[in-house]
């Protein structure tokens, strides 16, 4: 779940929506903020592709994104850029 809500609000919504259990919501690294998401990525670059006329993401450490993708279930206090990076990485 990606949201602009505060972390505690996001956890409660995720629990009610069945995205995480209460125990999971308190497990370190499962529910994080957008700032924590960016820190744990260990850097990335936005690269313009003139052939497709769209931006792409190049992760400095691709395995850091893979690890995040496997572990994180809720990202709270997300910015538009955080959302773009997350969706681009999943694509």
N, CA and C atoms as an extended XYZ file, in Angstrom:
273
Properties=species:S:1:pos:R:3:atomname:S:1:resname:S:1:resid:I:1 pbc="F F F"
N         0.851       -1.161        0.000 N   UNK     1
C         0.000        0.000        0.000 CA  UNK     1
C         0.900        1.227        0.000 C   UNK     1
N         0.578        2.169       -0.841 N   UNK     2
C         1.319        3.425       -0.931 CA  UNK     2
C         0.350        4.549       -0.578 C   UNK     2
N         0.752        5.392        0.371 N   UNK     3
C        -0.154        6.444        0.806 CA  UNK     3
C         0.610        7.666        1.307 C   UNK     3
N        -0.037        8.782        1.301 N   UNK     4
C         0.524       10.001        1.865 CA  UNK     4
C         0.212       10.140        3.348 C   UNK     4
N        -0.610        9.222        3.881 N   UNK     5
C        -0.986        9.277        5.292 CA  UNK     5
C         0.218        9.098        6.207 C   UNK     5
N         0.043        9.514        7.475 N   UNK     6
C         1.058        9.260        8.485 CA  UNK     6
C         1.198        7.758        8.686 C   UNK     6
N         2.343        7.329        9.171 N   UNK     7
C         2.647        5.906        9.306 CA  UNK     7
C         1.630        5.167       10.170 C   UNK     7
N         1.288        5.718       11.327 N   UNK     8
C         0.348        5.010       12.215 CA  UNK     8
C        -1.037        4.892       11.582 C   UNK     8
N        -1.477        5.929       10.888 N   UNK     9
C        -2.764        5.863       10.179 CA  UNK     9
C        -2.700        4.804        9.088 C   UNK     9
N        -1.611        4.796        8.333 N   UNK    10
C        -1.444        3.825        7.247 CA  UNK    10
C        -1.450        2.393        7.773 C   UNK    10
N        -0.799        2.175        8.904 N   UNK    11
C        -0.793        0.832        9.502 CA  UNK    11
C        -2.209        0.381        9.842 C   UNK    11
N        -2.994        1.263       10.462 N   UNK    12
C        -4.357        0.895       10.852 CA  UNK    12
C        -5.236        0.607        9.626 C   UNK    12
N        -5.094        1.413        8.593 N   UNK    13
C        -5.851        1.175        7.355 CA  UNK    13
C        -5.421       -0.155        6.734 C   UNK    13
N        -4.120       -0.415        6.701 N   UNK    14
C        -3.609       -1.660        6.123 CA  UNK    14
C        -4.103       -2.884        6.899 C   UNK    14
N        -4.181       -2.769        8.205 N   UNK    15
C        -4.704       -3.877        9.022 CA  UNK    15
C        -6.177       -4.110        8.686 C   UNK    15
N        -6.968       -3.039        8.663 N   UNK    16
C        -8.405       -3.172        8.370 CA  UNK    16
C        -8.660       -3.677        6.947 C   UNK    16
N        -7.753       -3.348        6.015 N   UNK    17
C        -7.917       -3.786        4.625 CA  UNK    17
C        -7.355       -5.192        4.399 C   UNK    17
N        -6.726       -5.760        5.410 N   UNK    18
C        -6.186       -7.111        5.277 CA  UNK    18
C        -4.839       -7.162        4.550 C   UNK    18
N        -4.165       -6.032        4.441 N   UNK    19
C        -2.867       -5.983        3.768 CA  UNK    19
C        -1.772       -6.527        4.680 C   UNK    19
N        -1.884       -6.211        5.966 N   UNK    20
C        -0.957       -6.728        6.977 CA  UNK    20
C        -1.761       -7.115        8.210 C   UNK    20
N        -1.182       -8.011        9.000 N   UNK    21
C        -1.768       -8.306       10.307 CA  UNK    21
C        -1.219       -7.281       11.296 C   UNK    21
N        -1.780       -7.244       12.482 N   UNK    22
C        -1.274       -6.314       13.490 CA  UNK    22
C         0.174       -6.633       13.824 C   UNK    22
N         0.492       -7.933       13.925 N   UNK    23
C         1.877       -8.328       14.217 CA  UNK    23
C         2.820       -7.881       13.102 C   UNK    23
N         2.404       -8.067       11.851 N   UNK    24
C         3.243       -7.637       10.724 CA  UNK    24
C         3.451       -6.129       10.727 C   UNK    24
N         2.409       -5.389       11.120 N   UNK    25
C         2.516       -3.927       11.103 CA  UNK    25
C         3.560       -3.412       12.092 C   UNK    25
N         3.882       -4.226       13.076 N   UNK    26
C         4.883       -3.845       14.074 CA  UNK    26
C         6.236       -4.509       13.839 C   UNK    26
N         6.344       -5.284       12.754 N   UNK    27
C         7.610       -5.918       12.400 CA  UNK    27
C         8.482       -4.890       11.685 C   UNK    27
N         9.705       -4.668       12.172 N   UNK    28
C        10.565       -3.672       11.535 CA  UNK    28
C        10.736       -3.918       10.030 C   UNK    28
N        10.591       -2.848        9.259 N   UNK    29
C        10.809       -2.925        7.817 CA  UNK    29
C         9.603       -3.274        6.982 C   UNK    29
N         8.493       -3.649        7.602 N   UNK    30
C         7.291       -4.000        6.843 CA  UNK    30
C         6.489       -2.753        6.501 C   UNK    30
N         6.360       -1.857        7.441 N   UNK    31
C         5.663       -0.584        7.234 CA  UNK    31
C         6.693        0.526        7.432 C   UNK    31
N         6.952        1.274        6.373 N   UNK    32
C         7.985        2.304        6.421 CA  UNK    32
C         7.454        3.615        5.842 C   UNK    32
N         8.229        4.673        6.016 N   UNK    33
C         7.870        5.960        5.420 CA  UNK    33
C         8.573        6.104        4.066 C   UNK    33
N         8.136        7.087        3.307 N   UNK    34
C         8.773        7.372        2.029 CA  UNK    34
C        10.235        7.723        2.191 C   UNK    34
N        10.579        8.469        3.245 N   UNK    35
C        11.981        8.814        3.502 CA  UNK    35
C        12.810        7.562        3.781 C   UNK    35
N        12.258        6.636        4.553 N   UNK    36
C        12.968        5.381        4.831 CA  UNK    36
C        13.135        4.569        3.541 C   UNK    36
N        12.107        4.576        2.706 N   UNK    37
C        12.159        3.882        1.419 CA  UNK    37
C        13.334        4.394        0.592 C   UNK    37
N        13.447        5.712        0.464 N   UNK    38
C        14.530        6.309       -0.324 CA  UNK    38
C        15.890        5.979        0.302 C   UNK    38
N        16.007        6.085        1.614 N   UNK    39
C        17.277        5.778        2.286 CA  UNK    39
C        17.706        4.334        2.037 C   UNK    39
N        16.743        3.418        2.100 N   UNK    40
C        17.068        2.009        1.952 CA  UNK    40
C        17.350        1.601        0.508 C   UNK    40
N        16.958        2.428       -0.445 N   UNK    41
C        17.262        2.140       -1.853 CA  UNK    41
C        18.746        2.278       -2.156 C   UNK    41
N        19.443        3.070       -1.390 N   UNK    42
C        20.871        3.319       -1.575 CA  UNK    42
C        21.169        4.045       -2.878 C   UNK    42
N        20.251        4.879       -3.298 N   UNK    43
C        20.471        5.748       -4.445 CA  UNK    43
C        19.851        5.257       -5.745 C   UNK    43
N        19.447        6.231       -6.550 N   UNK    44
C        18.895        5.939       -7.878 CA  UNK    44
C        19.035        7.189       -8.738 C   UNK    44
N        18.888        6.994      -10.037 N   UNK    45
C        18.905        8.108      -10.985 CA  UNK    45
C        17.669        8.030      -11.858 C   UNK    45
N        17.102        9.187      -12.160 N   UNK    46
C        16.034        9.257      -13.157 CA  UNK    46
C        16.706        9.520      -14.497 C   UNK    46
N        16.385        8.699      -15.483 N   UNK    47
C        17.007        8.811      -16.797 CA  UNK    47
C        15.918        8.983      -17.847 C   UNK    47
N        16.054       10.028      -18.670 N   UNK    48
C        15.095       10.304      -19.736 CA  UNK    48
C        15.430        9.442      -20.940 C   UNK    48
N        14.437        8.710      -21.455 N   UNK    49
C        14.597        7.900      -22.659 CA  UNK    49
C        13.901        8.624      -23.807 C   UNK    49
N        14.671        9.265      -24.701 N   UNK    50
C        14.040       10.019      -25.788 CA  UNK    50
C        13.289        9.133      -26.774 C   UNK    50
N        13.655        7.850      -26.858 N   UNK    51
C        12.968        6.942      -27.786 CA  UNK    51
C        11.540        6.643      -27.346 C   UNK    51
N        11.358        6.474      -26.042 N   UNK    52
C        10.020        6.168      -25.533 CA  UNK    52
C         9.337        7.402      -24.952 C   UNK    52
N        10.079        8.507      -24.870 N   UNK    53
C         9.570        9.752      -24.281 CA  UNK    53
C         9.052        9.549      -22.865 C   UNK    53
N         9.832        8.808      -22.079 N   UNK    54
C         9.456        8.621      -20.674 CA  UNK    54
C        10.699        8.511      -19.799 C   UNK    54
N        10.482        8.736      -18.511 N   UNK    55
C        11.549        8.617      -17.531 CA  UNK    55
C        11.683        7.173      -17.084 C   UNK    55
N        12.906        6.749      -16.829 N   UNK    56
C        13.188        5.431      -16.272 CA  UNK    56
C        14.023        5.620      -15.011 C   UNK    56
N        14.076        4.596      -14.206 N   UNK    57
C        14.850        4.621      -12.971 CA  UNK    57
C        15.993        3.625      -13.085 C   UNK    57
N        17.180        4.073      -12.700 N   UNK    58
C        18.341        3.194      -12.605 CA  UNK    58
C        18.775        3.185      -11.146 C   UNK    58
N        18.673        2.025      -10.510 N   UNK    59
C        19.049        1.899       -9.107 CA  UNK    59
C        20.556        1.714       -8.989 C   UNK    59
N        21.181        2.401       -8.042 N   UNK    60
C        22.613        2.239       -7.819 CA  UNK    60
C        22.912        0.845       -7.285 C   UNK    60
N        21.969        0.305       -6.512 N   UNK    61
C        22.111       -1.050       -5.968 CA  UNK    61
C        20.794       -1.785       -6.214 C   UNK    61
N        20.655       -2.446       -7.375 N   UNK    62
C        19.383       -3.108       -7.703 CA  UNK    62
C        18.917       -4.128       -6.658 C   UNK    62
N        19.855       -4.780       -5.985 N   UNK    63
C        19.444       -5.774       -4.984 CA  UNK    63
C        18.775       -5.109       -3.782 C   UNK    63
N        19.102       -3.844       -3.505 N   UNK    64
C        18.432       -3.128       -2.409 CA  UNK    64
C        16.956       -2.964       -2.729 C   UNK    64
N        16.628       -2.644       -3.997 N   UNK    65
C        15.217       -2.531       -4.370 CA  UNK    65
C        14.541       -3.896       -4.288 C   UNK    65
N        15.204       -4.931       -4.756 N   UNK    66
C        14.634       -6.289       -4.703 CA  UNK    66
C        14.321       -6.681       -3.267 C   UNK    66
N        15.226       -6.392       -2.356 N   UNK    67
C        15.002       -6.701       -0.935 CA  UNK    67
C        13.805       -5.924       -0.386 C   UNK    67
N        13.721       -4.636       -0.726 N   UNK    68
C        12.582       -3.819       -0.281 CA  UNK    68
C        11.278       -4.363       -0.829 C   UNK    68
N        11.276       -4.706       -2.094 N   UNK    69
C        10.058       -5.198       -2.750 CA  UNK    69
C         9.538       -6.465       -2.074 C   UNK    69
N        10.421       -7.301       -1.610 N   UNK    70
C        10.022       -8.554       -0.945 CA  UNK    70
C         9.485       -8.314        0.465 C   UNK    70
N        10.014       -7.297        1.146 N   UNK    71
C         9.726       -7.100        2.564 CA  UNK    71
C         8.631       -6.082        2.853 C   UNK    71
N         8.629       -4.964        2.156 N   UNK    72
C         7.752       -3.838        2.499 CA  UNK    72
C         6.325       -4.080        2.015 C   UNK    72
N         5.370       -3.792        2.883 N   UNK    73
C         3.962       -3.928        2.524 CA  UNK    73
C         3.238       -2.593        2.547 C   UNK    73
N         3.772       -1.613        3.315 N   UNK    74
C         3.147       -0.294        3.439 CA  UNK    74
C         4.241        0.771        3.368 C   UNK    74
N         4.023        1.760        2.493 N   UNK    75
C         4.906        2.928        2.450 CA  UNK    75
C         4.024        4.144        2.716 C   UNK    75
N         4.272        4.787        3.845 N   UNK    76
C         3.472        5.939        4.275 CA  UNK    76
C         4.253        7.231        4.052 C   UNK    76
N         3.547        8.366        4.096 N   UNK    77
C         4.163        9.678        3.875 CA  UNK    77
C         4.905        9.693        2.536 C   UNK    77
N         4.317        9.055        1.555 N   UNK    78
C         4.901        8.922        0.227 CA  UNK    78
C         4.735       10.199       -0.580 C   UNK    78
N         5.780       10.562       -1.290 N   UNK    79
C         5.691       11.674       -2.231 CA  UNK    79
C         5.367       11.113       -3.610 C   UNK    79
N         5.054       11.992       -4.523 N   UNK    80
C         4.803       11.571       -5.901 CA  UNK    80
C         6.034       10.874       -6.470 C   UNK    80
N         7.203       11.416       -6.172 N   UNK    81
C         8.441       10.787       -6.674 CA  UNK    81
C         8.650        9.409       -6.072 C   UNK    81
N         8.366        9.241       -4.762 N   UNK    82
C         8.484        7.910       -4.139 CA  UNK    82
C         7.607        6.910       -4.869 C   UNK    82
N         6.388        7.321       -5.189 N   UNK    83
C         5.450        6.445       -5.896 CA  UNK    83
C         5.979        6.093       -7.278 C   UNK    83
N         6.506        7.083       -7.980 N   UNK    84
C         7.057        6.854       -9.311 CA  UNK    84
C         8.215        5.853       -9.258 C   UNK    84
N         9.119        6.030       -8.299 N   UNK    85
C        10.278        5.138       -8.166 CA  UNK    85
C         9.809        3.717       -7.864 C   UNK    85
N         8.873        3.567       -6.954 N   UNK    86
C         8.372        2.249       -6.586 CA  UNK    86
C         7.707        1.559       -7.774 C   UNK    86
N         6.818        2.238       -8.449 N   UNK    87
C         6.126        1.626       -9.588 CA  UNK    87
C         7.101        1.335      -10.723 C   UNK    87
N         8.042        2.237      -10.984 N   UNK    88
C         9.036        2.008      -12.031 CA  UNK    88
C         9.890        0.784      -11.717 C   UNK    88
N        10.258        0.642      -10.460 N   UNK    89
C        11.055       -0.515      -10.063 CA  UNK    89
C        10.306       -1.819      -10.224 C   UNK    89
N         9.032       -1.812       -9.939 N   UNK    90
C         8.225       -3.024      -10.080 CA  UNK    90
C         8.049       -3.400      -11.550 C   UNK    90
N         7.909       -2.358      -12.398 N   UNK    91
C         7.772       -2.623      -13.835 CA  UNK    91
C         9.011       -3.303      -14.362 C   UNK    91
